[in-house]
Amino acid sequence: MEAVLITGLWVGILSGLLPLIYGLIKDQPKLAIGGFFACAASGVVLGALLAFPMSGLFFYYIKKAKGK
């Protein structure tokens, strides 16, 4: 059971790097950090099945967000 949770966390962290880096580049730190932690939590809950779509969703939100 521990291995499944740790693997899910790693999947979430790795998928969360995309919105984190993209959000910081686009000057959207709140969405970037929120997306990272949402992906990490999603990875623990359902693994890649939820973490990857969450990453794409936050990527879309950051892309569509206006400036500060």
PDB file of N, CA, C and O in Angstrom:
ATOM      1  N   MET A   1       0.820  -1.200   0.000  1.00  0.00           N
ATOM      2  CA  MET A   1       0.000   0.000   0.000  1.00  0.00           C
ATOM      3  C   MET A   1       0.867   1.267   0.000  1.00  0.00           C
ATOM      4  O   MET A   1       0.548   2.251  -0.667  1.00  0.00           O
ATOM      5  N   GLU A   2       1.949   1.223   0.748  1.00  0.00           N
ATOM      6  CA  GLU A   2       2.822   2.388   0.800  1.00  0.00           C
ATOM      7  C   GLU A   2       3.437   2.679  -0.568  1.00  0.00           C
ATOM      8  O   GLU A   2       3.584   3.836  -0.962  1.00  0.00           O
ATOM      9  N   ALA A   3       3.790   1.627  -1.277  1.00  0.00           N
ATOM     10  CA  ALA A   3       4.414   1.807  -2.592  1.00  0.00           C
ATOM     11  C   ALA A   3       3.448   2.461  -3.571  1.00  0.00           C
ATOM     12  O   ALA A   3       3.855   3.272  -4.403  1.00  0.00           O
ATOM     13  N   VAL A   4       2.180   2.112  -3.473  1.00  0.00           N
ATOM     14  CA  VAL A   4       1.179   2.715  -4.355  1.00  0.00           C
ATOM     15  C   VAL A   4       1.036   4.199  -4.064  1.00  0.00           C
ATOM     16  O   VAL A   4       0.951   5.002  -4.994  1.00  0.00           O
ATOM     17  N   LEU A   5       1.009   4.578  -2.799  1.00  0.00           N
ATOM     18  CA  LEU A   5       0.885   5.989  -2.439  1.00  0.00           C
ATOM     19  C   LEU A   5       2.119   6.787  -2.834  1.00  0.00           C
ATOM     20  O   LEU A   5       2.012   7.908  -3.333  1.00  0.00           O
ATOM     21  N   ILE A   6       3.280   6.208  -2.610  1.00  0.00           N
ATOM     22  CA  ILE A   6       4.520   6.912  -2.965  1.00  0.00           C
ATOM     23  C   ILE A   6       4.641   7.057  -4.479  1.00  0.00           C
ATOM     24  O   ILE A   6       5.044   8.110  -4.973  1.00  0.00           O
ATOM     25  N   THR A   7       4.295   6.013  -5.208  1.00  0.00           N
ATOM     26  CA  THR A   7       4.323   6.091  -6.667  1.00  0.00           C
ATOM     27  C   THR A   7       3.341   7.128  -7.177  1.00  0.00           C
ATOM     28  O   THR A   7       3.659   7.896  -8.085  1.00  0.00           O
ATOM     29  N   GLY A   8       2.143   7.154  -6.594  1.00  0.00           N
ATOM     30  CA  GLY A   8       1.149   8.159  -6.973  1.00  0.00           C
ATOM     31  C   GLY A   8       1.623   9.570  -6.688  1.00  0.00           C
ATOM     32  O   GLY A   8       1.388  10.489  -7.474  1.00  0.00           O
ATOM     33  N   LEU A   9       2.293   9.733  -5.557  1.00  0.00           N
ATOM     34  CA  LEU A   9       2.832  11.056  -5.222  1.00  0.00           C
ATOM     35  C   LEU A   9       3.882  11.480  -6.236  1.00  0.00           C
ATOM     36  O   LEU A   9       3.895  12.634  -6.665  1.00  0.00           O
ATOM     37  N   TRP A  10       4.761  10.566  -6.627  1.00  0.00           N
ATOM     38  CA  TRP A  10       5.789  10.893  -7.616  1.00  0.00           C
ATOM     39  C   TRP A  10       5.185  11.222  -8.977  1.00  0.00           C
ATOM     40  O   TRP A  10       5.633  12.140  -9.664  1.00  0.00           O
ATOM     41  N   VAL A  11       4.167  10.463  -9.352  1.00  0.00           N
ATOM     42  CA  VAL A  11       3.479  10.766 -10.616  1.00  0.00           C
ATOM     43  C   VAL A  11       2.858  12.157 -10.545  1.00  0.00           C
ATOM     44  O   VAL A  11       2.936  12.925 -11.504  1.00  0.00           O
ATOM     45  N   GLY A  12       2.243  12.479  -9.410  1.00  0.00           N
ATOM     46  CA  GLY A  12       1.640  13.798  -9.238  1.00  0.00           C
ATOM     47  C   GLY A  12       2.661  14.917  -9.256  1.00  0.00           C
ATOM     48  O   GLY A  12       2.430  15.970  -9.850  1.00  0.00           O
ATOM     49  N   ILE A  13       3.785  14.689  -8.608  1.00  0.00           N
ATOM     50  CA  ILE A  13       4.838  15.711  -8.583  1.00  0.00           C
ATOM     51  C   ILE A  13       5.399  15.937  -9.987  1.00  0.00           C
ATOM     52  O   ILE A  13       5.576  17.077 -10.418  1.00  0.00           O
ATOM     53  N   LEU A  14       5.675  14.852 -10.688  1.00  0.00           N
ATOM     54  CA  LEU A  14       6.224  14.999 -12.038  1.00  0.00           C
ATOM     55  C   LEU A  14       5.240  15.668 -12.991  1.00  0.00           C
ATOM     56  O   LEU A  14       5.640  16.490 -13.814  1.00  0.00           O
ATOM     57  N   SER A  15       3.957  15.324 -12.888  1.00  0.00           N
ATOM     58  CA  SER A  15       2.979  15.971 -13.757  1.00  0.00           C
ATOM     59  C   SER A  15       2.723  17.411 -13.312  1.00  0.00           C
ATOM     60  O   SER A  15       2.337  18.245 -14.131  1.00  0.00           O
ATOM     61  N   GLY A  16       2.927  17.713 -12.044  1.00  0.00           N
ATOM     62  CA  GLY A  16       2.741  19.070 -11.541  1.00  0.00           C
ATOM     63  C   GLY A  16       3.848  20.026 -11.922  1.00  0.00           C
ATOM     64  O   GLY A  16       3.691  21.241 -11.804  1.00  0.00           O
ATOM     65  N   LEU A  17       4.958  19.493 -12.375  1.00  0.00           N
ATOM     66  CA  LEU A  17       6.054  20.373 -12.791  1.00  0.00           C
ATOM     67  C   LEU A  17       5.696  21.184 -14.034  1.00  0.00           C
ATOM     68  O   LEU A  17       6.171  22.307 -14.199  1.00  0.00           O
ATOM     69  N   LEU A  18       4.866  20.626 -14.903  1.00  0.00           N
ATOM     70  CA  LEU A  18       4.469  21.353 -16.116  1.00  0.00           C
ATOM     71  C   LEU A  18       3.724  22.652 -15.776  1.00  0.00           C
ATOM     72  O   LEU A  18       4.154  23.715 -16.223  1.00  0.00           O
ATOM     73  N   PRO A  19       2.635  22.614 -15.011  1.00  0.00           N
ATOM     74  CA  PRO A  19       1.984  23.889 -14.685  1.00  0.00           C
ATOM     75  C   PRO A  19       2.840  24.780 -13.790  1.00  0.00           C
ATOM     76  O   PRO A  19       2.740  26.005 -13.864  1.00  0.00           O
ATOM     77  N   LEU A  20       3.678  24.183 -12.948  1.00  0.00           N
ATOM     78  CA  LEU A  20       4.527  24.998 -12.077  1.00  0.00           C
ATOM     79  C   LEU A  20       5.510  25.827 -12.899  1.00  0.00           C
ATOM     80  O   LEU A  20       5.607  27.040 -12.713  1.00  0.00           O
ATOM     81  N   ILE A  21       6.223  25.193 -13.787  1.00  0.00           N
ATOM     82  CA  ILE A  21       7.224  25.904 -14.594  1.00  0.00           C
ATOM     83  C   ILE A  21       6.550  26.886 -15.554  1.00  0.00           C
ATOM     84  O   ILE A  21       6.984  28.030 -15.688  1.00  0.00           O
ATOM     85  N   TYR A  22       5.493  26.433 -16.215  1.00  0.00           N
ATOM     86  CA  TYR A  22       4.799  27.296 -17.170  1.00  0.00           C
ATOM     87  C   TYR A  22       4.170  28.502 -16.462  1.00  0.00           C
ATOM     88  O   TYR A  22       4.217  29.622 -16.970  1.00  0.00           O
ATOM     89  N   GLY A  23       3.587  28.264 -15.296  1.00  0.00           N
ATOM     90  CA  GLY A  23       2.972  29.361 -14.544  1.00  0.00           C
ATOM     91  C   GLY A  23       3.982  30.379 -14.059  1.00  0.00           C
ATOM     92  O   GLY A  23       3.708  31.579 -14.067  1.00  0.00           O
ATOM     93  N   LEU A  24       5.143  29.916 -13.636  1.00  0.00           N
ATOM     94  CA  LEU A  24       6.172  30.852 -13.192  1.00  0.00           C
ATOM     95  C   LEU A  24       6.722  31.649 -14.369  1.00  0.00           C
ATOM     96  O   LEU A  24       7.032  32.832 -14.225  1.00  0.00           O
ATOM     97  N   ILE A  25       6.846  31.019 -15.520  1.00  0.00           N
ATOM     98  CA  ILE A  25       7.309  31.741 -16.715  1.00  0.00           C
ATOM     99  C   ILE A  25       6.287  32.801 -17.127  1.00  0.00           C
ATOM    100  O   ILE A  25       6.664  33.906 -17.515  1.00  0.00           O
ATOM    101  N   LYS A  26       4.996  32.471 -17.045  1.00  0.00           N
ATOM    102  CA  LYS A  26       3.929  33.394 -17.445  1.00  0.00           C
ATOM    103  C   LYS A  26       3.532  34.362 -16.337  1.00  0.00           C
ATOM    104  O   LYS A  26       2.529  35.064 -16.468  1.00  0.00           O
ATOM    105  N   ASP A  27       4.297  34.413 -15.249  1.00  0.00           N
ATOM    106  CA  ASP A  27       4.063  35.329 -14.133  1.00  0.00           C
ATOM    107  C   ASP A  27       2.689  35.098 -13.485  1.00  0.00           C
ATOM    108  O   ASP A  27       1.954  36.047 -13.209  1.00  0.00           O
ATOM    109  N   GLN A  28       2.363  33.843 -13.251  1.00  0.00           N
ATOM    110  CA  GLN A  28       1.137  33.438 -12.562  1.00  0.00           C
ATOM    111  C   GLN A  28       1.514  32.511 -11.400  1.00  0.00           C
ATOM    112  O   GLN A  28       1.206  31.320 -11.443  1.00  0.00           O
ATOM    113  N   PRO A  29       2.178  33.041 -10.364  1.00  0.00           N
ATOM    114  CA  PRO A  29       2.693  32.157  -9.307  1.00  0.00           C
ATOM    115  C   PRO A  29       1.600  31.450  -8.500  1.00  0.00           C
ATOM    116  O   PRO A  29       1.799  30.315  -8.068  1.00  0.00           O
ATOM    117  N   LYS A  30       0.462  32.094  -8.292  1.00  0.00           N
ATOM    118  CA  LYS A  30      -0.601  31.447  -7.514  1.00  0.00           C
ATOM    119  C   LYS A  30      -1.158  30.234  -8.248  1.00  0.00           C
ATOM    120  O   LYS A  30      -1.332  29.171  -7.650  1.00  0.00           O
ATOM    121  N   LEU A  31      -1.438  30.385  -9.536  1.00  0.00           N
ATOM    122  CA  LEU A  31      -1.924  29.257 -10.317  1.00  0.00           C
ATOM    123  C   LEU A  31      -0.843  28.186 -10.468  1.00  0.00           C
ATOM    124  O   LEU A  31      -1.146  26.993 -10.482  1.00  0.00           O
ATOM    125  N   ALA A  32       0.394  28.606 -10.577  1.00  0.00           N
ATOM    126  CA  ALA A  32       1.497  27.654 -10.733  1.00  0.00           C
ATOM    127  C   ALA A  32       1.633  26.767  -9.502  1.00  0.00           C
ATOM    128  O   ALA A  32       1.708  25.544  -9.621  1.00  0.00           O
ATOM    129  N   ILE A  33       1.665  27.371  -8.340  1.00  0.00           N
ATOM    130  CA  ILE A  33       1.824  26.614  -7.103  1.00  0.00           C
ATOM    131  C   ILE A  33       0.558  25.809  -6.803  1.00  0.00           C
ATOM    132  O   ILE A  33       0.639  24.664  -6.359  1.00  0.00           O
ATOM    133  N   GLY A  34      -0.591  26.400  -7.042  1.00  0.00           N
ATOM    134  CA  GLY A  34      -1.845  25.672  -6.849  1.00  0.00           C
ATOM    135  C   GLY A  34      -1.937  24.456  -7.744  1.00  0.00           C
ATOM    136  O   GLY A  34      -2.376  23.392  -7.308  1.00  0.00           O
ATOM    137  N   GLY A  35      -1.528  24.603  -8.988  1.00  0.00           N
ATOM    138  CA  GLY A  35      -1.539  23.492  -9.924  1.00  0.00           C
ATOM    139  C   GLY A  35      -0.582  22.385  -9.516  1.00  0.00           C
ATOM    140  O   GLY A  35      -0.887  21.200  -9.652  1.00  0.00           O
ATOM    141  N   PHE A  36       0.570  22.782  -9.018  1.00  0.00           N
ATOM    142  CA  PHE A  36       1.548  21.787  -8.580  1.00  0.00           C
ATOM    143  C   PHE A  36       1.002  20.939  -7.439  1.00  0.00           C
ATOM    144  O   PHE A  36       1.075  19.711  -7.478  1.00  0.00           O
ATOM    145  N   PHE A  37       0.454  21.600  -6.424  1.00  0.00           N
ATOM    146  CA  PHE A  37      -0.067  20.859  -5.276  1.00  0.00           C
ATOM    147  C   PHE A  37      -1.342  20.092  -5.619  1.00  0.00           C
ATOM    148  O   PHE A  37      -1.582  19.018  -5.067  1.00  0.00           O
ATOM    149  N   ALA A  38      -2.155  20.627  -6.519  1.00  0.00           N
ATOM    150  CA  ALA A  38      -3.348  19.893  -6.947  1.00  0.00           C
ATOM    151  C   ALA A  38      -2.950  18.618  -7.687  1.00  0.00           C
ATOM    152  O   ALA A  38      -3.580  17.576  -7.506  1.00  0.00           O
ATOM    153  N   CYS A  39      -1.929  18.690  -8.506  1.00  0.00           N
ATOM    154  CA  CYS A  39      -1.452  17.495  -9.214  1.00  0.00           C
ATOM    155  C   CYS A  39      -0.857  16.484  -8.247  1.00  0.00           C
ATOM    156  O   CYS A  39      -1.076  15.282  -8.393  1.00  0.00           O
ATOM    157  N   ALA A  40      -0.109  16.959  -7.267  1.00  0.00           N
ATOM    158  CA  ALA A  40       0.484  16.044  -6.291  1.00  0.00           C
ATOM    159  C   ALA A  40      -0.602  15.333  -5.493  1.00  0.00           C
ATOM    160  O   ALA A  40      -0.522  14.123  -5.279  1.00  0.00           O
ATOM    161  N   ALA A  41      -1.605  16.067  -5.055  1.00  0.00           N
ATOM    162  CA  ALA A  41      -2.707  15.458  -4.304  1.00  0.00           C
ATOM    163  C   ALA A  41      -3.507  14.510  -5.196  1.00  0.00           C
ATOM    164  O   ALA A  41      -3.918  13.437  -4.753  1.00  0.00           O
ATOM    165  N   SER A  42      -3.725  14.897  -6.425  1.00  0.00           N
ATOM    166  CA  SER A  42      -4.460  14.042  -7.358  1.00  0.00           C
ATOM    167  C   SER A  42      -3.703  12.755  -7.640  1.00  0.00           C
ATOM    168  O   SER A  42      -4.305  11.693  -7.799  1.00  0.00           O
ATOM    169  N   GLY A  43      -2.397  12.852  -7.700  1.00  0.00           N
ATOM    170  CA  GLY A  43      -1.581  11.666  -7.921  1.00  0.00           C
ATOM    171  C   GLY A  43      -1.710  10.669  -6.786  1.00  0.00           C
ATOM    172  O   GLY A  43      -1.730   9.461  -7.018  1.00  0.00           O
ATOM    173  N   VAL A  44      -1.798  11.169  -5.555  1.00  0.00           N
ATOM    174  CA  VAL A  44      -1.970  10.285  -4.409  1.00  0.00           C
ATOM    175  C   VAL A  44      -3.346   9.629  -4.442  1.00  0.00           C
ATOM    176  O   VAL A  44      -3.481   8.456  -4.096  1.00  0.00           O
ATOM    177  N   VAL A  45      -4.370  10.377  -4.856  1.00  0.00           N
ATOM    178  CA  VAL A  45      -5.736   9.862  -4.844  1.00  0.00           C
ATOM    179  C   VAL A  45      -5.964   8.832  -5.954  1.00  0.00           C
ATOM    180  O   VAL A  45      -6.392   7.713  -5.673  1.00  0.00           O
ATOM    181  N   LEU A  46      -5.684   9.194  -7.207  1.00  0.00           N
ATOM    182  CA  LEU A  46      -5.979   8.297  -8.323  1.00  0.00           C
ATOM    183  C   LEU A  46      -4.795   8.075  -9.267  1.00  0.00           C
ATOM    184  O   LEU A  46      -4.969   7.520 -10.352  1.00  0.00           O
ATOM    185  N   GLY A  47      -3.624   8.492  -8.877  1.00  0.00           N
ATOM    186  CA  GLY A  47      -2.450   8.282  -9.715  1.00  0.00           C
ATOM    187  C   GLY A  47      -2.509   9.101 -10.996  1.00  0.00           C
ATOM    188  O   GLY A  47      -3.033  10.215 -11.020  1.00  0.00           O
ATOM    189  N   ALA A  48      -1.963   8.529 -12.053  1.00  0.00           N
ATOM    190  CA  ALA A  48      -1.876   9.228 -13.338  1.00  0.00           C
ATOM    191  C   ALA A  48      -3.248   9.481 -13.941  1.00  0.00           C
ATOM    192  O   ALA A  48      -3.412  10.388 -14.757  1.00  0.00           O
ATOM    193  N   LEU A  49      -4.232   8.686 -13.543  1.00  0.00           N
ATOM    194  CA  LEU A  49      -5.580   8.831 -14.080  1.00  0.00           C
ATOM    195  C   LEU A  49      -6.177  10.200 -13.769  1.00  0.00           C
ATOM    196  O   LEU A  49      -6.981  10.710 -14.550  1.00  0.00           O
ATOM    197  N   LEU A  50      -5.801  10.799 -12.655  1.00  0.00           N
ATOM    198  CA  LEU A  50      -6.299  12.119 -12.295  1.00  0.00           C
ATOM    199  C   LEU A  50      -5.220  13.194 -12.378  1.00  0.00           C
ATOM    200  O   LEU A  50      -5.528  14.352 -12.659  1.00  0.00           O
ATOM    201  N   ALA A  51      -3.969  12.832 -12.139  1.00  0.00           N
ATOM    202  CA  ALA A  51      -2.891  13.827 -12.109  1.00  0.00           C
ATOM    203  C   ALA A  51      -2.639  14.448 -13.477  1.00  0.00           C
ATOM    204  O   ALA A  51      -2.427  15.656 -13.577  1.00  0.00           O
ATOM    205  N   PHE A  52      -2.658  13.632 -14.539  1.00  0.00           N
ATOM    206  CA  PHE A  52      -2.395  14.171 -15.872  1.00  0.00           C
ATOM    207  C   PHE A  52      -3.501  15.118 -16.353  1.00  0.00           C
ATOM    208  O   PHE A  52      -3.189  16.190 -16.871  1.00  0.00           O
ATOM    209  N   PRO A  53      -4.783  14.760 -16.199  1.00  0.00           N
ATOM    210  CA  PRO A  53      -5.824  15.727 -16.588  1.00  0.00           C
ATOM    211  C   PRO A  53      -5.788  17.006 -15.734  1.00  0.00           C
ATOM    212  O   PRO A  53      -6.081  18.091 -16.236  1.00  0.00           O
ATOM    213  N   MET A  54      -5.434  16.884 -14.466  1.00  0.00           N
ATOM    214  CA  MET A  54      -5.329  18.056 -13.598  1.00  0.00           C
ATOM    215  C   MET A  54      -4.206  18.964 -14.084  1.00  0.00           C
ATOM    216  O   MET A  54      -4.336  20.188 -14.052  1.00  0.00           O
ATOM    217  N   SER A  55      -3.122  18.378 -14.526  1.00  0.00           N
ATOM    218  CA  SER A  55      -2.011  19.151 -15.070  1.00  0.00           C
ATOM    219  C   SER A  55      -2.444  19.908 -16.324  1.00  0.00           C
ATOM    220  O   SER A  55      -2.132  21.087 -16.486  1.00  0.00           O
ATOM    221  N   GLY A  56      -3.153  19.229 -17.193  1.00  0.00           N
ATOM    222  CA  GLY A  56      -3.659  19.880 -18.403  1.00  0.00           C
ATOM    223  C   GLY A  56      -4.647  20.993 -18.103  1.00  0.00           C
ATOM    224  O   GLY A  56      -4.652  22.028 -18.769  1.00  0.00           O
ATOM    225  N   LEU A  57      -5.485  20.774 -17.094  1.00  0.00           N
ATOM    226  CA  LEU A  57      -6.461  21.796 -16.713  1.00  0.00           C
ATOM    227  C   LEU A  57      -5.776  23.057 -16.203  1.00  0.00           C
ATOM    228  O   LEU A  57      -6.141  24.166 -16.593  1.00  0.00           O
ATOM    229  N   PHE A  58      -4.792  22.892 -15.340  1.00  0.00           N
ATOM    230  CA  PHE A  58      -4.084  24.065 -14.826  1.00  0.00           C
ATOM    231  C   PHE A  58      -3.234  24.724 -15.912  1.00  0.00           C
ATOM    232  O   PHE A  58      -3.083  25.946 -15.917  1.00  0.00           O
ATOM    233  N   PHE A  59      -2.682  23.937 -16.825  1.00  0.00           N
ATOM    234  CA  PHE A  59      -1.961  24.504 -17.957  1.00  0.00           C
ATOM    235  C   PHE A  59      -2.893  25.403 -18.764  1.00  0.00           C
ATOM    236  O   PHE A  59      -2.511  26.501 -19.169  1.00  0.00           O
ATOM    237  N   TYR A  60      -4.117  24.931 -18.994  1.00  0.00           N
ATOM    238  CA  TYR A  60      -5.112  25.722 -19.728  1.00  0.00           C
ATOM    239  C   TYR A  60      -5.471  26.997 -18.961  1.00  0.00           C
ATOM    240  O   TYR A  60      -5.538  28.076 -19.550  1.00  0.00           O
ATOM    241  N   TYR A  61      -5.701  26.878 -17.647  1.00  0.00           N
ATOM    242  CA  TYR A  61      -6.040  28.058 -16.839  1.00  0.00           C
ATOM    243  C   TYR A  61      -4.919  29.094 -16.874  1.00  0.00           C
ATOM    244  O   TYR A  61      -5.185  30.291 -16.985  1.00  0.00           O
ATOM    245  N   ILE A  62      -3.689  28.649 -16.782  1.00  0.00           N
ATOM    246  CA  ILE A  62      -2.559  29.569 -16.804  1.00  0.00           C
ATOM    247  C   ILE A  62      -2.449  30.229 -18.175  1.00  0.00           C
ATOM    248  O   ILE A  62      -2.157  31.421 -18.271  1.00  0.00           O
ATOM    249  N   LYS A  63      -2.681  29.462 -19.230  1.00  0.00           N
ATOM    250  CA  LYS A  63      -2.606  29.996 -20.590  1.00  0.00           C
ATOM    251  C   LYS A  63      -3.668  31.069 -20.811  1.00  0.00           C
ATOM    252  O   LYS A  63      -3.408  32.067 -21.483  1.00  0.00           O
ATOM    253  N   LYS A  64      -4.856  30.874 -20.254  1.00  0.00           N
ATOM    254  CA  LYS A  64      -5.959  31.816 -20.463  1.00  0.00           C
ATOM    255  C   LYS A  64      -5.987  32.963 -19.460  1.00  0.00           C
ATOM    256  O   LYS A  64      -6.743  33.915 -19.648  1.00  0.00           O
ATOM    257  N   ALA A  65      -5.182  32.899 -18.396  1.00  0.00           N
ATOM    258  CA  ALA A  65      -5.203  33.907 -17.347  1.00  0.00           C
ATOM    259  C   ALA A  65      -4.631  35.227 -17.843  1.00  0.00           C
ATOM    260  O   ALA A  65      -3.653  35.262 -18.591  1.00  0.00           O
ATOM    261  N   LYS A  66      -5.242  36.270 -17.424  1.00  0.00           N
ATOM    262  CA  LYS A  66      -4.737  37.608 -17.718  1.00  0.00           C
ATOM    263  C   LYS A  66      -3.607  37.915 -16.730  1.00  0.00           C
ATOM    264  O   LYS A  66      -3.320  37.108 -15.846  1.00  0.00           O
ATOM    265  N   GLY A  67      -2.981  39.052 -16.874  1.00  0.00           N
ATOM    266  CA  GLY A  67      -1.915  39.465 -15.968  1.00  0.00           C
ATOM    267  C   GLY A  67      -2.411  39.617 -14.550  1.00  0.00           C
ATOM    268  O   GLY A  67      -3.598  39.439 -14.276  1.00  0.00           O
ATOM    269  N   LYS A  68      -1.508  39.944 -13.652  1.00  0.00           N
ATOM    270  CA  LYS A  68      -1.848  40.053 -12.223  1.00  0.00           C
ATOM    271  C   LYS A  68      -3.035  40.897 -12.032  1.00  0.00           C
ATOM    272  O   LYS A  68      -3.469  41.104 -10.899  1.00  0.00           O
TER     273      LYS A  68
END
